[in-house]
Amino acid sequence: MDLLRLMLSILLPPLGVFLQVGLGPQFWVNVLLTLLGYIPGIVHAVWIIATRGETHRAAAH
């Protein structure tokens, strides 16, 4: 599932963040970053997916 989120984050960064964290503050930060520049939105989305994914995997074990 993380691979799908990463691919979606490259195409539409807020969608990848939404699938990872929902409509929280990180989603709105990503929307703002994407509007200000596409590349910062992608970097933020990949960061959120990578860091939140590790946290969720560690909690599951």
N, C-alpha and C positions, 0 to 999 in steps of 0.2 A: 504494500500500500504506500510506503514511503516513496518508492520510485514513481508511482503515479502522481503523488503530490508534488514531487520535484519537477516532473515534466509540466504539470499544470502551472507551477510557479514560474517557469520560464515563459510560458505563453501568456498567463494572466496571473501575476503575483498575488493579488488579493484573494483569488479563489483558492490557491494553495494554502494560504494562511487561514482562511475561513475553515477549510476542511480539517486543519490541525487544531485550531484553538477556538473556533466559533466567532461570534460577534463581540469579542472582547476588545480591550484597548489596543492589543497588538494588531488586530485587523484594521482598525482605523488609522493607526500609525502607518501601516503598509499602504493603505489607500492614499494617504497624503504623500508618502514617499514615491509612489508610482505616478501620481499626478505631477510631482515636482521633477521627476526624471525616471525613466523606465528602468535603468540599470540599478539605482538605489533600491527600488522596489523589489527587484529580483534578488539582490544581495540580502536584503532583510528577510524576504520569504524563505530563502534557502537556509539562512541562519536560524530562523524560528523552527523550521521543520527539522533541521539537524539537532538542535539543542533540546527541543521538546520531545522528539522521538526517543532520544537517549533516556530522558527522565521517565517517560512512560514505560519503556522496556525494563528499566531497572526496578521500577515499582511493581511490575508484573511478576518478577521472579522472587 
